[in-house]
Amino acid sequence: MGSFNQRLFNFLRDEDCCLECCLRYLKGYGAEFINVKSSLTKKGIVIPDVEYKEPLLEADAVSCPSCLDIFSELCIYDAVWKVYKSDDFFQYNCNKFVLSLILPVGLDIRQMIIWIKLINHFGDLISKEERPDTPIKDALRSILVSQLSEKLEAEYDREGVFITLTYGYSFDDREAEALAKIKPQCFQQVKGNKKLKTEVNRTAVEKYFVPSRLSQEEWNRILAIPAKSGWLFHAWYTGDTREHLVRNVSIVGPTVFFAGRYQKLSRELSQTPWILNDERMVLHSVQETIMEQLQKTDFCSTNRTLYGQQGQVKFSASGREDVDVRCLGRGRPFVIEVSDCRVSKLYPNWAAQIESQIAKSGTVAVRDLQTVDRGQLVHIKEGEENKRKMYRALCLLEFPADVSVLHKLNIVTEFTVDQLTPIRVLHRRPLIKRPRVIYSVKTRLSTDHNHLLVIDIQTQAGTYVKELVHGEFGRTVPSLASIIGQKIDILALDVMDIDIDWPPSVKQEQKIEPKCEDDDMNN
């Protein structure tokens, strides 16, 4: 196999392919492209002791027929310099980045021509189905990542700042047109019975322009496309400012997940903005209260907003409480997803500052505020259905409470109720019957009135507690009303705990004792 590799290398060099492309066709991968000559030597390749010259600067100079010199030192330097010079990367408090490359279709045509030439020369030793090379994009990314990491003093990580480089090719349109004439049916967009414009795209090229799917005549027509049709980046070398090596640099901040637990201290506050028919139903929300302080915080004294122009915010929590229900105790786990975020980590002093400012609202308090990895978001969904939740309800009886009622409403053995979707949520929930487990019920008489009960209920997540209490015309069976044989209604409800140990407790947490609007629940 070693001799075949050498023969393959020699053939590619005779075709004027650069060393990087030779390594690609020898299945070089990843870090092997950092030191190409060393990697070729390790593969048993003998490189002739002749200096490999960079392409000349004349417009008619010979370029690599495979990559059109995209691996040249000048091209690599141009890409790295354009990212560094833009200064956009340094607007983000993040020392990580991920790189995406958009390359012209013309490079795919180059690879196809080399592939066909290899088959013609080596016969069955070259597959007609599986491409024989490491994609240009993968090799180029390996080289650029190494140099960008050094220049930006940042590490490559998929959760980092998203850098996109779009490359241009002077003859892309001309060569794409030539390719479209060979198999026009592969590129025609059809809508109904009408054929729209023909547009060459990489997906179609990779799908249909495989040697095994082409006739000999089509092979010949592809080979007829000039193998060296001028400089990929001719304009840059000749000083023409109308075209560049890298035509566009796009830098977007990372997507960051802020997690914590919120306490909702008001009975006039929705979890998220409640807007119906373009009209606000509730003045404010938990989400807005938290986001206001996140956006106001001056991270690292940058005097910049939390997220850039392409930023978006998504709020999610482990379930939700009604507007008139408070959430106390440890609070409800939540996550705020911020795209194009200018910070990648929430330091303890920042978190403490934000929690303190949120507490001043008097309606919301937050604890354990931190940034988490995307993989941890499964905890939010798991808690919506599978965890236990503890509630405290202030209930009004039809008749004065007696020993029998208190006895019936102190239940230590778990039981199951069947709940039809409550009428109040039918506009957003399907009409189905939901079995839910009630783990315990503990009841005591309120000291304020003999018709008032304070009931602690431990339920499976997803239980409609208000309907569990009054039964909603028999739509929840059994209900507390059916158990005691009289009407009972709920005056106030609090969520006391949600049995999810996430996000992790922050040691330097700022403990916030909520000031309750009323004390009836504790009497």
Secondary structure, 3 states (H helix, E strand, C coil): CHHHHHHHHHHHHHCCCCHHHHHHHCCCCHHHHCCHHHHHHHCCCCCCCCCCCCCCCCCCCCCCCCCCCCCCHHHHHHHHHHHHHHCHHHHCECCEEEEEEECCHHHHHHHHHHHHHHHHHHHHHCCCCCCCCCCHHHHHHHHHHHHHHHHHCCEECCCCEEEEEEECCCCHHHHHHHHHHHCHHHCEEEECCEEEEECCCHHHHHHHCCHHHCCHHHHHHHHCCCCCCCCCCHHHHCCCCCCCCEEEEEEECCCEEEEEEEEECCCCCECCCCEECCEECCCCEHHHHHHHHHHHCCHHHCCCCCECCCCCEEEEECCCCCCCEEEEEEEEEEEEEECCECECCCCHHHHHHHHHHHHCCCCEEEEEEEEECHHHHHHHHHHHHHCEEEEEEEEEECCCCCHHHHHHCCECCCEEEEEECCHHHCCCCCCCEEEEEEEEEEEEECCCCCCEEEEEEEEECCCCHHHHHHCCCCCEECCHHHHHCCCEEEEEEEEEEECCCCCCCCCCCCCCCCCCCCCHHHC
